[in-house]
């Protein structure tokens, strides 16, 4: 059992030493975890990272390209080389969530034929519109604070298979109205954390937004769990939004109600 022995070195230096040892001798990580509780916390995550990369490198290149379909990457940008290894091995992904984006990852992502993509997409969308990543894309969640230029909007409007679109913390009502008018295949537009308080509901754009049955406002309490439920069983916020839209159209709920939860 890990002890709680008092450190004799400054915590920052001690952590650097133990993490260096873990990176240099990954097979010794289980023993390092027994040194002390604080050391266990520092190197525990490195054990799973090492295991994942070891498994990837031990399998033939064709294994993960056909076996892996869903991937959630929450790694810090400092691990970009490890993420590149994973992305290179998982070229057959259909569902990818990337909370952070490094420029070196973009070529790997752009080569995929994704159906669902969650992540920062200002640069990805602008530079790789014609790549395979967008040809089959049906669900897109934009995580970055976009610059809603005409060029960027045209890129969104040009996605051939897009049916579900979501934004994080977007309160540009005029942009939403334009996308709803021009994206003919769009069935659901989800606005996460939409700030309803203080809005002028008599403004023409607000009226139009409420009258469009495809708009759903919601706040997801556990983002990672929601993504996992969608990948595993298809029971994520997209599913909830679709049910909400269907009930609104059927008259089961107020047709002007936008906020789901």
N, C-alpha and C positions, 0 to 999 in steps of 0.2 A: 504494500500500500504506500502511496506517495506520502512523504512526511511534510511537515510544515517548518523545516529548519530555517533559521534566520539567515539571510544572505550576508556575506562579508564584503561583497562588491556592490557598487552602485547598480540598481536594478536595470538601467539601460545597457550597461556593459555586460552584466550577467546574461541578459536575454540575448544580446548579440552573440555571445560565446556559444550558448546552447543552440541557437538557431544555426550558427555556422557548423557546429558538430552534426546537427540533424541533416543539413544539406550535404555535408561531406560524407557522412556514413549513415545513410537512410535506414539500413538494416538495424542500426542501434537505437532507433527512435523508441521502441517499446521499453528499452532499459532506461533511456533518458526520462521517460514519462514517470518513472518510479523515484526519481531523485527528490522531487518536492512537488507540492501541489501547484505552485506557480510555474514550475518548469513544464509540468503536464499541460497546463493551459497554453503555454507558448508553442509547444511542439506537436500537440495533439492533431491539429489541422494538417500539419505537414505530413503526418503519417498517411492520411487518406489521399492527399495530393500525390504522394510518392507511389502509393498502391495503384491509383488510377493511371498514372503515367506508365508504371511498370506493366500493367495489364495491356495498355494500348500498344506499347513497344513489343510485347511478347506475341501479339497476334499478327497474322498476315495482313497486309494492307487492305485486302478485300473484305475482311471480317466486319469492321465497324462501318464501312461504307454501305453495307447492306443491312446491318443489324440495328444501327442507331438511327432513330427517327425523331426523338425529342431530346433537347439539350437546354439546360438553364445554366448560364455563366454569370456568376456574381463576383468573379475574381477581381482583385485590385489590378490596376494597370501594371504594377510591378511584376506580375506573373505573366506578362504578355507572351513570353516564349513558350511557356507551358500551355497556354491557351492556343497558340498557333499549332502546337503538336496535336492537341485535341481536335481542333477544327480541320486540320489536314486529314486526320484519320476518319472524321465523320462527315464525309462529303455528301452522304445521302440523306441528310436531315430534312425533315419536312416542317418541323416546329422548333424555332430557335428564339430564346430570350437572352439578350445581352444587356446587362445593366450599365456596363461601361464599354466604351469603344476605343480601340487603338487603331491608328491608320494601317498598321501592318496586318490587321485581321480582315480588313475589307476585301482583299482579293479572294480569300478563302470563302467568305460569306457570299460574295457576288457570284461565285461559281456554283452555288447550291440552287436547287429547284425547290425553294421553300414554298409552303402554303400558308404558314403562320410565322410572322416575325414581330418580335417585341424588342424595341431598342432605339438608341439614338440613330436617326436616319437622314439627317440633313445632308451630310456628305455622301453617304451610301446611295441615297435616292438620286442625287444630282448627277453623280458621276457614272452610275452603273444602271441606268434605267433600262437599257436594252439587254442586260445580262439575264441569265437564267433565273436568278433570284426573284425577279419580278414577273416572270411570264405566267406562273401558276399561283401567285400570291393572292389569297382570298381574305386573309385577316392581317391587318397592320395596326400595331399600336406604336404611336410616336412618343418616345420618352424624353426627347430633348426639347429645349425651348427653340422652336423653329423661327426662322425669319420668313414670314409669309409673303415672299415676293411672287410676282406673277409667274416667274420661271418655276419656282418650287411648286406652286399650286398646279401648274400645267402638268408637272410630273405626276402628282397624285391623280389628276384627272385622266391621265393616260394609262394607268394600270389596267390591263385588260380584263382581269378576273376578280378585281377587288369588290367584295360584298360587305365587309365589316371593317370599320375604321374607328380608331380610338385615339384620344389625345389626353395627356396628363396636364392638368392645370391650364387648359386653354380657355380663355374667356373672350375670344374674338368672335362675336356673334356673326358679324358680316362674313367672315371667312367660312364659318359653318354653313351659312345660307348659300354661299357660292358653291361649296362642295356638294351640298344636297341637290342643287339645281343641275350641276354639270356631270356628276358621277352617276350615270344612269343605272349602273348595276348595283349601287350601294343600297343595302337593305337595313343596315344598322349603323348609327353614328353614336358612339359612346363618349361622353364627356366626363372624365374622372374629376372629382372634386370641384365641380362647377359651382361657382359662388352665386347663389340665387338671391341672397339678401341684398337689398338696395337696388335691384334692377328695376328699370322702368318697363313694366309689363305692357304699357301702351305703345311703346316704340315699335315701329313696323317690323324691324328685324326680330325683336323678341316675340311678337305675335306670330310671325312666320315660323320661328323656331318651335314654338309650342304647338302650332297647327300641323307640323310635319310629323307624322306618326313614327318615323324612323329614329328620332332622337331620344336618347336615354342618358340621364345624369345619375351617376352613382359614385360611391366611395368604397373601395375594396379594403377591408380591414387587414387582411393577411395576404399580401401580394404573392409571395412564394407559394403558399399553400393553394391559393386559387389557381395559379398556373399549373401546379402539379395535378390538381383535381381535373383540370381540363385535359392535360396530356394523358392522364390515366383513364378517366372515365367520361370525359366530355362534359363535365358538370362544373363549368367555370362561369365567370361573369358574362361571357358571350352567350352562353346558354340561357342564363337568367334574363339577359337583355332581349333575346329573341322571344322568350315566353311573354315578357312584359309588353313588347311591341304587338304580339299576336292578340293578347287580351285587350289592349287598347283599341285595336282595330275592330275587335268583335264587340266592343261596347261594354265589356265586363268591368272596366275601370274608366275613370274620367279621361276622355280623349285628349284633354289639355294637360294632363299630369305627365311631367317629364322625369322627375326624380324617382328612381327605383329604390335606392337605399342610401 
